[in-house]
Amino acid sequence: MAMFQPVDTVKIHIDQDVKKPDGTQVTIDDIRPDYLFGNGVTCCGFTLKDGTDVAAVFFVVDQAYDTQVRAILEDIKTAVVS
């Protein structure tokens, strides 16, 4: 598999509620580089570098939408758990 790196202008936000199976918070160092680019939504979870799965909604959007996404982040979280 080709390994991709995000461009320098990428901003990464990891919600504090996203936890590894051992209960510790997911950090940028845990996320595989191939998840850190593009545009899209991954529903229900994603796989960390160590191969473990994390239950979460993972989405990548252009920085131009950062303010809009952050403004409705709580609504997104509520919709996911409903």
N, CA, C and O atoms as a GROMACS GRO file, in nm:
protein
  328
    1MET      N    1   0.085  -0.117   0.000
    1MET     CA    2   0.000   0.000   0.000
    1MET      C    3   0.090   0.124   0.000
    1MET      O    4   0.187   0.130   0.075
    2ALA      N    5   0.057   0.221  -0.082
    2ALA     CA    6   0.132   0.346  -0.085
    2ALA      C    7   0.102   0.424   0.042
    2ALA      O    8  -0.012   0.430   0.087
    3MET      N    9   0.204   0.484   0.099
    3MET     CA   10   0.184   0.564   0.219
    3MET      C   11   0.177   0.711   0.179
    3MET      O   12   0.267   0.763   0.114
    4PHE      N   13   0.070   0.776   0.219
    4PHE     CA   14   0.048   0.915   0.186
    4PHE      C   15   0.070   0.999   0.311
    4PHE      O   16   0.045   0.954   0.423
    5GLN      N   17   0.115   1.119   0.292
    5GLN     CA   18   0.132   1.213   0.401
    5GLN      C   19   0.043   1.334   0.373
    5GLN      O   20   0.030   1.376   0.258
    6PRO      N   21  -0.018   1.390   0.477
    6PRO     CA   22  -0.100   1.509   0.456
    6PRO      C   23  -0.013   1.629   0.420
    6PRO      O   24   0.104   1.635   0.459
    7VAL      N   25  -0.069   1.722   0.347
    7VAL     CA   26   0.005   1.844   0.315
    7VAL      C   27   0.022   1.926   0.442
    7VAL      O   28  -0.049   1.906   0.540
    8ASP      N   29   0.116   2.018   0.440
    8ASP     CA   30   0.148   2.098   0.559
    8ASP      C   31   0.032   2.183   0.608
    8ASP      O   32   0.030   2.222   0.724
    9THR      N   33  -0.063   2.213   0.521
    9THR     CA   34  -0.173   2.301   0.560
    9THR      C   35  -0.290   2.226   0.623
    9THR      O   36  -0.390   2.289   0.660
   10VAL      N   37  -0.280   2.096   0.638
   10VAL     CA   38  -0.389   2.018   0.697
   10VAL      C   39  -0.398   2.047   0.846
   10VAL      O   40  -0.297   2.052   0.915
   11LYS      N   41  -0.520   2.067   0.895
   11LYS     CA   42  -0.544   2.082   1.038
   11LYS      C   43  -0.613   1.955   1.086
   11LYS      O   44  -0.710   1.910   1.026
   12ILE      N   45  -0.563   1.899   1.193
   12ILE     CA   46  -0.619   1.776   1.248
   12ILE      C   47  -0.688   1.807   1.380
   12ILE      O   48  -0.629   1.869   1.469
   13HIS      N   49  -0.813   1.765   1.392
   13HIS     CA   50  -0.888   1.780   1.517
   13HIS      C   51  -0.934   1.642   1.559
   13HIS      O   52  -1.002   1.573   1.483
   14ILE      N   53  -0.897   1.601   1.677
   14ILE     CA   54  -0.940   1.471   1.729
   14ILE      C   55  -1.021   1.499   1.855
   14ILE      O   56  -0.968   1.551   1.953
   15ASP      N   57  -1.147   1.465   1.851
   15ASP     CA   58  -1.234   1.488   1.965
   15ASP      C   59  -1.184   1.409   2.085
   15ASP      O   60  -1.139   1.295   2.072
   16GLN      N   61  -1.192   1.469   2.201
   16GLN     CA   62  -1.144   1.403   2.322
   16GLN      C   63  -1.223   1.278   2.358
   16GLN      O   64  -1.177   1.197   2.439
   17ASP      N   65  -1.339   1.260   2.300
   17ASP     CA   66  -1.419   1.141   2.326
   17ASP      C   67  -1.375   1.020   2.244
   17ASP      O   68  -1.421   0.908   2.269
   18VAL      N   69  -1.286   1.040   2.146
   18VAL     CA   70  -1.240   0.928   2.064
   18VAL      C   71  -1.129   0.856   2.141
   18VAL      O   72  -1.022   0.911   2.165
   19LYS      N   73  -1.158   0.732   2.179
   19LYS     CA   74  -1.066   0.655   2.264
   19LYS      C   75  -1.024   0.525   2.197
   19LYS      O   76  -1.096   0.468   2.115
   20LYS      N   77  -0.904   0.481   2.234
   20LYS     CA   78  -0.855   0.349   2.193
   20LYS      C   79  -0.925   0.244   2.279
   20LYS      O   80  -0.984   0.278   2.381
   21PRO      N   81  -0.919   0.119   2.240
   21PRO     CA   82  -0.984   0.014   2.319
   21PRO      C   83  -0.938   0.010   2.466
   21PRO      O   84  -1.013  -0.035   2.553
   22ASP      N   85  -0.815   0.057   2.493
   22ASP     CA   86  -0.767   0.057   2.632
   22ASP      C   87  -0.815   0.178   2.711
   22ASP      O   88  -0.782   0.193   2.829
   23GLY      N   89  -0.894   0.267   2.646
   23GLY     CA   90  -0.950   0.383   2.713
   23GLY      C   91  -0.868   0.510   2.701
   23GLY      O   92  -0.914   0.616   2.744
   24THR      N   93  -0.749   0.504   2.644
   24THR     CA   94  -0.669   0.624   2.627
   24THR      C   95  -0.713   0.699   2.501
   24THR      O   96  -0.768   0.640   2.408
   25GLN      N   97  -0.688   0.828   2.502
   25GLN     CA   98  -0.731   0.912   2.391
   25GLN      C   99  -0.648   0.885   2.266
   25GLN      O  100  -0.528   0.862   2.274
   26VAL      N  101  -0.714   0.887   2.151
   26VAL     CA  102  -0.646   0.874   2.022
   26VAL      C  103  -0.571   1.003   1.995
   26VAL      O  104  -0.625   1.112   2.014
   27THR      N  105  -0.446   0.991   1.950
   27THR     CA  106  -0.365   1.108   1.912
   27THR      C  107  -0.330   1.097   1.764
   27THR      O  108  -0.354   0.994   1.701
   28ILE      N  109  -0.274   1.204   1.712
   28ILE     CA  110  -0.234   1.204   1.571
   28ILE      C  111  -0.133   1.093   1.543
   28ILE      O  112  -0.132   1.038   1.433
   29ASP      N  113  -0.050   1.060   1.639
   29ASP     CA  114   0.049   0.955   1.619
   29ASP      C  115  -0.013   0.817   1.603
   29ASP      O  116   0.053   0.725   1.555
   30ASP      N  117  -0.139   0.801   1.644
   30ASP     CA  118  -0.208   0.673   1.632
   30ASP      C  119  -0.274   0.653   1.496
   30ASP      O  120  -0.304   0.539   1.459
   31ILE      N  121  -0.296   0.760   1.423
   31ILE     CA  122  -0.374   0.754   1.299
   31ILE      C  123  -0.285   0.726   1.180
   31ILE      O  124  -0.181   0.788   1.160
   32ARG      N  125  -0.329   0.630   1.100
   32ARG     CA  126  -0.254   0.594   0.979
   32ARG      C  127  -0.252   0.713   0.882
   32ARG      O  128  -0.354   0.780   0.865
   33PRO      N  129  -0.138   0.738   0.819
   33PRO     CA  130  -0.128   0.852   0.727
   33PRO      C  131  -0.230   0.848   0.612
   33PRO      O  132  -0.271   0.953   0.563
   34ASP      N  133  -0.271   0.728   0.570
   34ASP     CA  134  -0.364   0.721   0.458
   34ASP      C  135  -0.505   0.769   0.495
   34ASP      O  136  -0.590   0.782   0.406
   35TYR      N  137  -0.531   0.794   0.622
   35TYR     CA  138  -0.659   0.852   0.663
   35TYR      C  139  -0.654   1.004   0.669
   35TYR      O  140  -0.756   1.067   0.693
   36LEU      N  141  -0.538   1.065   0.648
   36LEU     CA  142  -0.521   1.207   0.673
   36LEU      C  143  -0.523   1.294   0.548
   36LEU      O  144  -0.463   1.401   0.546
   37PHE      N  145  -0.590   1.250   0.444
   37PHE     CA  146  -0.597   1.330   0.322
   37PHE      C  147  -0.729   1.301   0.254
   37PHE      O  148  -0.801   1.209   0.292
   38GLY      N  149  -0.760   1.380   0.153
   38GLY     CA  150  -0.879   1.356   0.072
   38GLY      C  151  -1.002   1.428   0.122
   38GLY      O  152  -0.993   1.521   0.202
   39ASN      N  153  -1.114   1.385   0.075
   39ASN     CA  154  -1.244   1.438   0.113
   39ASN      C  155  -1.336   1.320   0.133
   39ASN      O  156  -1.345   1.233   0.046
   40GLY      N  157  -1.404   1.315   0.243
   40GLY     CA  158  -1.497   1.206   0.262
   40GLY      C  159  -1.531   1.180   0.407
   40GLY      O  160  -1.478   1.245   0.497
   41VAL      N  161  -1.620   1.087   0.428
   41VAL     CA  162  -1.668   1.051   0.561
   41VAL      C  163  -1.657   0.901   0.577
   41VAL      O  164  -1.699   0.825   0.489
   42THR      N  165  -1.600   0.857   0.688
   42THR     CA  166  -1.596   0.716   0.723
   42THR      C  167  -1.685   0.699   0.844
   42THR      O  168  -1.655   0.751   0.951
   43CYS      N  169  -1.792   0.627   0.828
   43CYS     CA  170  -1.888   0.609   0.937
   43CYS      C  171  -1.857   0.481   1.014
   43CYS      O  172  -1.816   0.380   0.956
   44CYS      N  173  -1.876   0.487   1.142
   44CYS     CA  174  -1.870   0.372   1.232
   44CYS      C  175  -1.730   0.342   1.284
   44CYS      O  176  -1.720   0.276   1.387
   45GLY      N  177  -1.623   0.385   1.219
   45GLY     CA  178  -1.491   0.362   1.275
   45GLY      C  179  -1.380   0.364   1.173
   45GLY      O  180  -1.403   0.376   1.052
   46PHE      N  181  -1.259   0.352   1.224
   46PHE     CA  182  -1.141   0.345   1.140
   46PHE      C  183  -1.034   0.265   1.213
   46PHE      O  184  -1.047   0.237   1.332
   47THR      N  185  -0.929   0.230   1.140
   47THR     CA  186  -0.824   0.145   1.195
   47THR      C  187  -0.700   0.229   1.226
   47THR      O  188  -0.657   0.310   1.145
   48LEU      N  189  -0.645   0.207   1.346
   48LEU     CA  190  -0.524   0.278   1.387
   48LEU      C  191  -0.400   0.212   1.327
   48LEU      O  192  -0.407   0.104   1.268
   49LYS      N  193  -0.285   0.278   1.342
   49LYS     CA  194  -0.159   0.225   1.291
   49LYS      C  195  -0.130   0.085   1.344
   49LYS      O  196  -0.075   0.002   1.273
   50ASP      N  197  -0.167   0.060   1.470
   50ASP     CA  198  -0.136  -0.070   1.530
   50ASP      C  199  -0.236  -0.179   1.492
   50ASP      O  200  -0.225  -0.293   1.538
   51GLY      N  201  -0.332  -0.145   1.406
   51GLY     CA  202  -0.428  -0.243   1.358
   51GLY      C  203  -0.556  -0.253   1.437
   51GLY      O  204  -0.648  -0.325   1.397
   52THR      N  205  -0.566  -0.182   1.549
   52THR     CA  206  -0.689  -0.186   1.627
   52THR      C  207  -0.794  -0.094   1.566
   52THR      O  208  -0.760   0.007   1.503
   53ASP      N  209  -0.918  -0.129   1.584
   53ASP     CA  210  -1.029  -0.049   1.531
   53ASP      C  211  -1.082   0.044   1.639
   53ASP      O  212  -1.085   0.010   1.757
   54VAL      N  213  -1.123   0.163   1.596
   54VAL     CA  214  -1.179   0.264   1.685
   54VAL      C  215  -1.318   0.300   1.633
   54VAL      O  216  -1.336   0.326   1.515
   55ALA      N  217  -1.414   0.300   1.723
   55ALA     CA  218  -1.550   0.340   1.686
   55ALA      C  219  -1.558   0.492   1.686
   55ALA      O  220  -1.541   0.556   1.789
   56ALA      N  221  -1.583   0.549   1.570
   56ALA     CA  222  -1.592   0.694   1.556
   56ALA      C  223  -1.635   0.727   1.414
   56ALA      O  224  -1.624   0.645   1.324
   57VAL      N  225  -1.683   0.847   1.396
   57VAL     CA  226  -1.704   0.899   1.262
   57VAL      C  227  -1.580   0.981   1.230
   57VAL      O  228  -1.541   1.071   1.305
   58PHE      N  229  -1.519   0.951   1.118
   58PHE     CA  230  -1.395   1.015   1.078
   58PHE      C  231  -1.424   1.088   0.948
   58PHE      O  232  -1.469   1.026   0.851
   59PHE      N  233  -1.400   1.218   0.945
   59PHE     CA  234  -1.425   1.287   0.820
   59PHE      C  235  -1.312   1.382   0.786
   59PHE      O  236  -1.247   1.439   0.874
   60VAL      N  237  -1.291   1.398   0.658
   60VAL     CA  238  -1.188   1.486   0.605
   60VAL      C  239  -1.258   1.587   0.516
   60VAL      O  240  -1.328   1.551   0.421
   61VAL      N  241  -1.238   1.714   0.547
   61VAL     CA  242  -1.295   1.821   0.464
   61VAL      C  243  -1.188   1.927   0.443
   61VAL      O  244  -1.092   1.936   0.519
   62ASP      N  245  -1.205   2.006   0.341
   62ASP     CA  246  -1.114   2.116   0.313
   62ASP      C  247  -1.118   2.216   0.429
   62ASP      O  248  -1.220   2.233   0.494
   63GLN      N  249  -1.003   2.280   0.453
   63GLN     CA  250  -0.994   2.380   0.560
   63GLN      C  251  -1.098   2.490   0.546
   63GLN      O  252  -1.136   2.552   0.646
   64ALA      N  253  -1.143   2.516   0.426
   64ALA     CA  254  -1.242   2.621   0.404
   64ALA      C  255  -1.370   2.593   0.482
   64ALA      O  256  -1.446   2.686   0.512
   65TYR      N  257  -1.395   2.466   0.516
   65TYR     CA  258  -1.516   2.429   0.588
   65TYR      C  259  -1.494   2.408   0.737
   65TYR      O  260  -1.587   2.369   0.808
   66ASP      N  261  -1.373   2.434   0.786
   66ASP     CA  262  -1.338   2.409   0.925
   66ASP      C  263  -1.434   2.477   1.022
   66ASP      O  264  -1.485   2.412   1.114
   67THR      N  265  -1.460   2.604   1.005
   67THR     CA  266  -1.546   2.678   1.096
   67THR      C  267  -1.688   2.624   1.093
   67THR      O  268  -1.752   2.611   1.197
   68GLN      N  269  -1.738   2.592   0.974
   68GLN     CA  270  -1.873   2.538   0.962
   68GLN      C  271  -1.886   2.403   1.030
   68GLN      O  272  -1.985   2.378   1.100
   69VAL      N  273  -1.788   2.316   1.011
   69VAL     CA  274  -1.793   2.183   1.072
   69VAL      C  275  -1.785   2.193   1.223
   69VAL      O  276  -1.862   2.128   1.294
   70ARG      N  277  -1.692   2.274   1.273
   70ARG     CA  278  -1.677   2.288   1.417
   70ARG      C  279  -1.803   2.347   1.481
   70ARG      O  280  -1.834   2.315   1.596
   71ALA      N  281  -1.874   2.432   1.409
   71ALA     CA  282  -1.996   2.493   1.462
   71ALA      C  283  -2.107   2.390   1.484
   71ALA      O  284  -2.192   2.408   1.571
   72ILE      N  285  -2.107   2.283   1.404
   72ILE     CA  286  -2.212   2.181   1.418
   72ILE      C  287  -2.159   2.048   1.470
   72ILE      O  288  -2.228   1.946   1.461
   73LEU      N  289  -2.038   2.047   1.524
   73LEU     CA  290  -1.977   1.923   1.569
   73LEU      C  291  -2.061   1.852   1.675
   73LEU      O  292  -2.076   1.730   1.669
   74GLU      N  293  -2.115   1.925   1.770
   74GLU     CA  294  -2.198   1.861   1.872
   74GLU      C  295  -2.324   1.800   1.812
   74GLU      O  296  -2.369   1.694   1.856
   75ASP      N  297  -2.382   1.866   1.711
   75ASP     CA  298  -2.499   1.810   1.642
   75ASP      C  299  -2.462   1.681   1.570
   75ASP      O  300  -2.541   1.586   1.568
   76ILE      N  301  -2.344   1.678   1.509
   76ILE     CA  302  -2.297   1.557   1.440
   76ILE      C  303  -2.281   1.445   1.541
   76ILE      O  304  -2.327   1.333   1.517
   77LYS      N  305  -2.217   1.473   1.653
   77LYS     CA  306  -2.196   1.371   1.757
   77LYS      C  307  -2.329   1.319   1.810
   77LYS      O  308  -2.344   1.199   1.832
   78THR      N  309  -2.424   1.407   1.831
   78THR     CA  310  -2.555   1.365   1.881
   78THR      C  311  -2.627   1.278   1.779
   78THR      O  312  -2.689   1.178   1.816
   79ALA      N  313  -2.619   1.314   1.652
   79ALA     CA  314  -2.684   1.234   1.547
   79ALA      C  315  -2.623   1.095   1.537
   79ALA      O  316  -2.694   0.997   1.510
   80VAL      N  317  -2.494   1.086   1.556
   80VAL     CA  318  -2.426   0.956   1.544
   80VAL      C  319  -2.467   0.860   1.656
   80VAL      O  320  -2.486   0.741   1.630
   81VAL      N  321  -2.481   0.910   1.776
   81VAL     CA  322  -2.516   0.820   1.888
   81VAL      C  323  -2.665   0.796   1.900
   81VAL      O  324  -2.708   0.712   1.979
   82SER      N  325  -2.744   0.868   1.823
   82SER     CA  326  -2.891   0.850   1.828
   82SER      C  327  -2.935   0.730   1.748
   82SER      O  328  -3.054   0.701   1.742
   0.00000   0.00000   0.00000
